[in-house]
Amino acid sequence: MFTGIDEVDWASLRHAYGSAEDVPALLRGLASADRGERETALDGMYGAVHHQGDVYDSTLACIPFLLALVAGGEVADRAGIVELLVSIGGAGWEDGVPDPGGLPAGDSARVAADGDLSARAAVGVRAGAEVFVRLAGDADPSVRRAAPAALVGFLDEPARVLGLLRERCALERDDRVLQALTESLGLFVRRRPGHAAEALELLTTLSSEPYAPGLRLAALGQLVVCAPDHLPADLVPVAVGLLRERSARGSAGRDGVDCPHSDTLAGRLRRLRPSDEEGSQLLRTLHRGLGDRLDLRKALLRGQLTSPDVVDRCNAVWMAAGLLREWRADWAEPVSLIGAQLAVEEDRLREAAVSVLEDLHSLAAPAGDDLAALVASRPDLWVRRWERGAPTLGGPLKALARSGDRRAVPVLSEVLDGPVVPDDLGYVIGHLGRSATPLAPALRRRLGETPLDSPGVFERAVPLLSAVAALGDAEAVPEVLRVVRGVPTGARLRDAVVESAVRALDAVGKEGAGIHAPEVVRVLRQLLGTEYAAVAAGPLWSVEGDAAAVLPVLTAELAEGRPRRRAAAEALARLGPAAAAALAELRRTVRADDLWERVAAACAVWRISGDADLSVPVLRAAWTQNPYTRRTITSCLRTLGPAGAPLHDLVRAEVSARRRHLALPGGGRGSQDVLDDERLVQACGEVLTGASGPE
């Protein structure tokens, strides 16, 4: 297996962390008799030699030895090595990349010679593809389960591949291996469309009786992805019925969750897998194949969430999270069904439901009664204490507050009066609106008690300042001024603390400052001579209304290209026509290298001068280039009113889009994605209806 391994100059090769001189030990570890050593070696292969899917010259050098390892019947855990080879050589299989197997031999060699490491890896694995033919009939079912994808990906004879898959389907008795064969038939159809007819016929057969319900579900999932015209008209009822029949038959696919595993990455990943990984994958494939057919997906989700089987419902909760994060629709029914899971005794299901509802914010409102009932019955869940780190707000209470449900207010009041106040409590106040006003005295008290010279001043003060800003609490002005003046120079994250305090003063505004207005003006004017000038200028303008006090400072921020140039442009936009003297610098900033500076300056030019000619092309390009700019641009358009019409086509398209603008594979930023998208849609509606006037 390791013939020639010492003749490779591993020290001259590289992996993710530098020299590859440690790779021979990893390769030998894969053949160890000790399971822990094998898993540690596999960790090392994924962590360094094939780090995050990358291919290095050392990765290429490993391929012959990996092929020899899987060919040796005496090596344990060969399935993991086959999966590693598939990952190394299979980049782009599901991304529309042309199948290199369709290239003539000479062209394939040319691709490898061109220097593309991924292409060379594919050619390298393909050169040893015959080993996967033998592995398809291996005595170890885990190896037989891993082999079909390698057959489809690396064997260059489509007719032979299809014949092997058909033969294995007829001979195989292990349901998990049959499912892998089914998935590989779907992969074959997508990669070899010219040879798809017979594979589709086989998939259609596998989706019907007398095959087991799990296998039929797997076949339906592949047909949904690659051949919708082969599906039954009553797809969802059939799929739900098969799911329930499969679950009723027992615990197939649910073993291994409580088995001991070594403390390696591979072992930890096994423990984190769903207790029914197979069932989860079956339904995930169906959902992915249905794409934007949201009515069908909602019906499928309804069937999953009302299943008698707890594990099916748990899988459904996690699938719902991805669905709601990616698509805009009326999600009241599935959210309500997720809420219904909170009453069950199964901790894993309840915790999954809480976790998903936390990230939905206002969309979690249909689950409000269930959340409120859980919060009322379980005070022990109000605060979550960690083995390391500060306590945080408990998931059920956080979800209830984020949904805007006023029933969270008295509970938050109790927490605020308790001995342990989670640092993140202040962040949920803004979601409760004015219904959280009764919390203002306690929030002021906690802010006033915050030690400003503490290393944790950021974690303590910023959430409380966020709450003060959300409530516009005028009575908190003295406590906020204390923060601005009192955070010592050199304090950890001092800039963020001071800027949060300034935003709180800004939210209180001129009228709210009341008798404290002279002191507010004095403090903000002092900040004009510091690195916080751009941040303080806008609030100072709002309180004092003196353009002469802020214009020179903001113009200098733009001209000198300081780090807060974007903040300076945003502050100038608030001045409107009073900032006309800064237009020359703003127009130069519109051409800045930084996207966010361009966007801020373009918005400012438009609001100050009313001239859209310079701003519109910049904002239109930014809207397309970076979806995160859309809320900033929409805020500008909302302020412009009818004058923003040149970009209203973008707003109309956004409102009509079904896919969330920040939907990313794997969820992106989690809860923030859904929140930002919901706020964007609301702002777009205000732009189009003229509901929001100028500041």
N, C-alpha and C positions, 0 to 999 in steps of 0.2 A: 504493500500500500504506500510505503514511503520511499520507494526506490528513487534515488536522485534528489531527495529533499535537501540533503546537505551540500549538493552541488549548486544550489540556487544561491545567489548573492543577496540574501534577504536584507542585509544591512544597507544595501544600496537602494532597496525598494521602500515605498512609503505607504502608510495608512493614515487614518484620521489623526493620529497622535504622534506622527513622526516616523522614525525608523521602524521597519517591519521585522527587525531581528527577533522579536518575540513570537512571530507567527508559527514557526515550526513547533513550538511547544503547544500552541493552541490546536494545531492540526493533530498532533499526537494525543492531546487531551480528548479530542472527539472520539478516539478509539479506546479510551480508558475503560477498565472494568468497573470503575466507581461512578455511580450515577451523578454524584455531586461534581466530580471532575469534568464529566461530559457536559453538564449544564453550564459550568463555569466557562469551559472552552467555547461553547456555543454563544454565551454572553459576549465573550471576547471577539468572536467573529462578527457578530452584529454590531458590537460597540465600537470596533476599530477598523476591521478589514472591510466591512460593508456598512459603515456608519450612516444611518438615516437613508439607506438606499444608494449611497454613493459607491462608485467603482474606482479603485485605485490600481496602480500597477501591481501591487501585492495581491489584490483580489484576483487579477488575471493569473498570477503565478499559482494561486491556490486551487484553481479549477481542476487540473488533472488529479491532484491529490484528493479533492472532495469526491470526484467521480470514482476514484479507486476505493474510497471509504464506503460509499454506498454499494459498490459492487461486491464488497467483502461481506459474505453472509454472517461472519462471526461478530461483526460490529453491531452493538446495540444502538438504539435511538437513531437508526438510519433515516427515519421519516423526517426528523428535524433537519438533517443534512440535505435531503432532497428538497425540502422547502427552502433552504438557504440557496441552493443552486437555482431554483426557480426564480427566487427574488433577484439573484445576481444577474441571471441571463434574460429575465423577462420584463425589463423596463418597457413601459408603454403598451403592454398587451391590451389594457382596457382603455387606452387613450386615443385610439384611432391611428396608431403608428402602423405603417405598412408592415406586413409580415416578411421579415428577411428570408424566411424559408421559401418564399416564392421567387427569390433571386437565383439566377444561374450560379453554379459553383464559382466561376471566375469572378462574378460581380460580388458574391459574398466575401470572397477573399479580399477584393479591393476595398470593400467597406471596412474590413478589419484593419487593412493597411493604412487607411486614412487617418488613424490615430484616435478615433472616437472610442474611448474606453468602454462605454456601454455596448456599442456595436461589437467591439472585439470580445467582450464578455459573452454576448449572445452567440457569436460564432464559436467561441471556445466550448461553451456548454453543448451546443448543437453537435460539435464534433464527437462527443461521447454519448449521443442520444440513444445508442443501442442498449446501453445499460438500463434505461428506463423501460424498455420493452420487457426485459427479464423481471424487473421489479414489479411490473403490473400484475404478475402472478406470484409474488413472493408469499412465503408462509406467514409473514407478519402482517396483520390487517392494517396497522398504522402505515406501513410502507406502501401497501396496495392503495391506501387512501391518498397518499401524497403523489403517487406516480402518474395518475392520469393527466393532471395539468402539465407535467413535464413532457408527456407524450405529445400532447397537442401543441405545446409551445416549441419543441425542439426537434421532433422527427419530421423530416422534410417530405414525406410521402403521404399526402392526404388520404388516399384510398386505403393505404395500409393502416394509418392511424384510426380511421373510422372502423375498419374491420376489427382491430384490436379492441376498441371500445365496445363494439357490438358483442364480441366474444366474451369480454369480461362481464358485461351486463347479464349475459345468459348464464354464466358460471357462478357469479358472485352470490353469496348468501348473507354477507354482513351488511346491514342496513346503512352503516356509515360509509362504507366503501361504495355502495350503490349511489349514495347521495353525491359523493365526490365524482363518480363517473358521470352522473347527470349534469353536474356543474361543468364538467369538462366538455360534455356535448354542447352545452351553450357556448362555451369559449370557442369550440371548433366552429360553430356557425358564425360567430362574429369575426373570427380570424380567417376563415376559409369560405366566404360566401358563395364561391363558385361550386362548392361541394356540399352545400348545406341541406339539400332536399332530403337525403336519406337520414341525416342526423335529426332533422325536424320530425320526420316520420317516427323515428325511434323515441324522441322526447314525447310526442303525442301519445304513443303507446304506453310509455312509463307513467303518464299523467292519469291513466285510467285504471279501473279495476282489471285484474285482481291484485294489483301491487299495493304495498303497505302505504298507509296515509302519509307518512313522512316522505317517502320517495315520490309519491304523487305530488305533494306540495313542492318538492324540489324541482320536479319537471315543470309544473305550472309556473314557478318563478322564472325558470329559464325561458319558457315560451313568452311570458310577459315581456321579458327584456328583448328578445330577438325575433319573435314571430307572433304578434298580437292576433293575427287572423286565424291562428290555430287554437285560440282559447275558447272555452265554453262561454255561452252567453251569460250564464249565471255564475260568473267567476267568483265573486265575493262569497255568496252562500256556500259554494263548493269548498272554497279555501277555508272558511271558518269551520265548516263541518269536518274537514280533514284535520284541522288543527285540534279540534276537540276530541276527535276519535283517536288521534295519535296520543294526546295527553292521557286519555282514559285507559290506554293500553299499558301504561306504566311509566317507568323512569328512564326510558331509552334516551341516551344523550345527557343524562343528569348526574352521571357518576363522576368522581374525581374532585368534586368541590371540597370535600372534607378530608381528602387523602393527604398524608404528609408530603411536603415537598421541601427540597433544600432551599436555603436562603440565597438564591441566585435570582437574576432578572427573569430567567425562564420560569423558575418556580413561582415567583411572585405573580407573574403574568397569568399562570394557570389559576392561582387563587382568586385573581380579579375577574376571571371570565364569568359570564352569566352561568347560573346553575344549570340552565338548559341552553348551552351554547348552540347546539344544533338547531333547536327550535327558533332561537333568536335569529340565526342566519337565514333560515328558511323564509321567515316573514320579512326580514330586512330586504332580501332579494325581491320579494313581491312588491314591497313598497317602492323600492328603487326603480323597478321596471314600470310601475304605474305613473311615475313622474308627476306631471301636473294634472292628472285625472283625480282631482281632489275629492270629488264626490265618492268615487270608488275607494279612495284611501281612507276617507272618514268612515265609510261603512265597514271597511276591513278593521279599522281601529276599534270601532264600536264592538265588533265581534270579539276582538282580542280582550278588550277591557271588561267585557261581561262574561268572560270564560269562567267556568266553575273552577278552573285550575289556577292556583295562586301564582305559579311560575309563569304561566302564559300571561297573566295580567302584569306581572313585574316586567317582563320583556316588552309588553305593550306600552307601559309607562315610559320606558326609555326611548322607544321608537317615536312616541308622541312628541318627546322633547325635540328631536331632530326635525320632525314635520312642522311643528309650530314655529321653530326658529327659521325655517327656510321659506315658508309660504304664508301669504296673507289670505285669510278667509274668516268665515264665522266659525270660531273654534269653541263656542259655548258648550256644545254637547260633549266633546271629548274632554274638555277641561273639567266639566261637572263629573264625568266618570272617573277622572283621575282623583278628584276630590273624594269620591266615594271610597277610594282605597285607604283613606286615612283612618277609617274606623276598624280596619282589620287588626287582628292580633299579631300578624306576621310582621316582624320588625323590618325585614329587608324590603318588603313591598311598601310599607308605610314610609320608610326613609327615602325610597326612590320617588314616591309621589311628592313628598315634601321638597326634595331637591329640585324636581322639575318645576313645581309651582313657585318656588323662590325666584326662578329666572324669568317668569312670565309677567311680573309686575301687574299692570291693570288687566291683562288678559286672564289673570287668575281669579277675577271677581266671581265667576260662576261657581267656584269652589269655596266661596267665602264662608258659607254656613258650616261646611265640614272643617275648614281651618279654624274657625272660631270655636267650634265644639272641642277640637283637639287642644287648642290653647287653654280653654277653660278647664279641661279635665286633667291636663298634665303640666302643672306649674314647674315640674322638674325639667321641662323642655324649653323654658323661657330663656335661659342662659346656657350656652354650651361652653363647658370648661375643657381645656386641652392639657395634655400631659406637659407639653412645652408651649409657651406663648400665652398671650393674654386671652381672657374669655371673649367670646363673641355672642351676638344675639342668636338665640335658638332659631332653627329653620322654620318651624311653624309660625312663630310670632313674626319673624322677618317677612315671610310670604304674605301673611295677613296684612301687615303694615304696607308692604310694597304694593299690594293690590288696591290700596286707598281705603280700606275698610276701617271705619271709625271705631269699630269694636276693639281695635288694637290699642287705642289711646289709653284707656284706664290701666291696661296691663303694662304698657310702657311706663306709665306714671309710677306703678309699683316697683318696676325694675329701677327706675331713676332714684327712687327713695331707698333702695336696698343697699346692702354693703358692697356689692360688686356690680359695677356698671360697665357693660361691654363698650369698648372703644368705638365700635361701628354703629351704635344705636343712633347717633345723630344723622347718619346718612339716610335712614328710612323716613325721617320727618317730612322731607319734601314731598313724598308720595301721598301723605295724608292731608295736604293742603291746610286750610284754616281750621279743620277739625282738630288739629294738633295744638291749637293755641293754648289749651289748658296746661300743656307741658312747658310753656315758656319760662315760668319762674324757676322750675327745677333745672332747666337747661342753663339759665343764667347763673344759678348757684354753682352748678358743676363747672361751668367755664371760669367763674371767678375763683374757684378752688384749685384750678389746674396750675401746678408748679411750672413756671415758664423756663426754669433752668434745668428741667428734667430731661434726660436723654429721650424720653418718650413723649416730648411735647407735641410732636407732629401727630402721633397716633391719638393723643388725648384731645388736643385743641381743634384740629381741622374738622372732624365730624361735628363737634359742637358748633363751630362757626358756620358750617354748612346748614345746620338746623336753624340758627339765628337768621341766616340769609333767607332760608325758605319761608320762615314765618314773618320776615320783615319786622322783627321785634325791636321797636324803638327803645324800650327800656333796657335793652342789653348794650346800648352804645358805650356806657362806661367800661363794661367788661371787655368789649371789643377793643376800645382804645388802649386798655391795659395790655392787651396782647401785642398791639402794634408797637407800643413803646417799650415793652418789657422783655421781649424775646432777645436773649443776649447774642451779640455778634459771635459767630462761630458755632452757634447751635445747629444740631443736625437738622437738615431740611428747613432751615430758617426761612428761605425764600418762599417756600410753599405755605408756611404758616402765616407770614406777613401778607402774602397775596390773598389768602383765604379771609383774613381779617378785613382787608380793604374791600373785598367783594361783599362782605357782610355789611359794611358801612354803606356801600353802594346800594344794596338792596333796601336798607332803611330809608335812604333818600333824604332830600332836603326837609320835607315836612316831618318825617319821622325823627330826624335829628333834634328838632325842637330847641330846647334850651341848650343842648349840647352842640348846636351847629357851629358856634365860634371855635370850640375846641376841635371839632372834626375838621374844619377848614384849616386850622393851624397845623394839625398833624399831617393832613394831606399835602399842604404846601411844603412842609419840611421834607416829605418824601420826594417832592419834585427834584430835589438836589441829590437824590440817591439813585441806586440801580433800580428802584421801584417807580421811577418817574412815569413810565408809560402805563403802568398798572394804576397809579394813583390819579392820573390826569382826568380820566373819564368821570370817576366819582366826584372829583373836585369841581369839574364843570357842572355836573348835575346839582351840586349843593350851592355853588357860588355863582355860576353863570358868567364867569369872567374869562372870555376867550384869550385875552391878552396874557393871562397868567399861565396858560398851558400851551399855547401855540408855539412859542419859541422852543420849549423843551421837546415837544413832540416832533417838530420839524428837525431838530438836531438828532433825535433818535433815528429818524429815517436817513438823514444825510450821512451819518457816521456808520451806518450798517451794524448797529449794535444788536445783541441777541434778542432784544425785545422789540424789533422793528415791526413784527406782526401786531403786537399789542399796541404800538403807537398808531399804526394805521387804523386799528379798530376804534381807538379812542377818538381819532380825528373824524371818523365817520359819524360818531355821535354828535359832533359839533355841527354837522351839516354845512350850510353855506357860510357859517362863521369861520370855517377853516379854509376858506378860499386861498389864503396866503400859502398854504402848504401843498397846493395842487401840483406845483412843478416837481417837488420831491416825490409825491405820491405817484405821479405818472412815471417817474424813473423806477420806482419800486414795483410798478406793475410788470416790469420786464426783469424782475429779480430771478435768480436761479431757483430759489426755494418756492415750491408750489403754494404753501400756505401764506407766504408773504405776498405773492402775486394775487391770491384770492382776496386777502384783506385789503390790499391797496386798490384793487379793482372795485370792490364794494364801496370803499371810501370815495373814490373819484366819482362814481355814479351818484352817490348820495349827496356829495358836496356840490357838484357842478350840474347834475342832471344830464350830463352828456354820456350817452350809452355807447358811443362808437368804439371807444377804447376798451371799455369794461366787458361788453357782451362777449366778444370772441374769447377773452381770457376765462371768463366764468363758464362759458359753454364747454370749453376744452377741459377745464378742471372737473366739471360735473361728470364727464365721461371718464376721464383719466383716473379719478380717485373718488369713489362713492362717499367716502367720509367727509368730503367737502360739501355735500348736498345740504346738510342742515344749516351750515354757515351761509351758503348762497340763498337758501330759502328764507332765512331770517332777513337778509338784505332785501329780497323781493317783497317780503311782507311789509317792510318799512316803506318801500318805494310806492306801494299801492299800484294804481293803474300804470304808472310810469315803468313798471317792471315788465310790461307786456312782451318785450322782445324775447324773454326767456320763459314765457308762460307755457310754451309748447313742451318744454322739459318737465314742467310741473304737472301738466295734464298727463303726460306719459307715465310719470312716477305714480300718480294716483291710480291709474288704470292697471299698473303692473301687478301681477299676482305674486311674483317672486320678491322676497325681501331684498332690498338693495345691498345689504351687507351679508347676505347669506353666503357662508363659506363652508367647504367640506370640513366636517368635523366640528362645526359650531362656532369657529371664530372666537369672539370674546365672551361667549356664553350669554349671560343675562343682559349685558350692555347692547348686544346686537338687537334683541327684541325691543328693548326700551328705546334705543335711538331710532329704530325703524318706525315704531308707533308714533313717536314724536314728529318724525319727518312727515309721515302721512297726514297727521293733524295740521302741521304747519302748511303743507301744500294745500290742504283744503281751505285754510284761512287766506292763503294768497289768492286762490281762485274765487273765493266768495267776497273778498274785500273785508273780512271780519276784523282784521287787525289794522289799526291806523298807525300813523307815524309816531315815533317816540316823542 
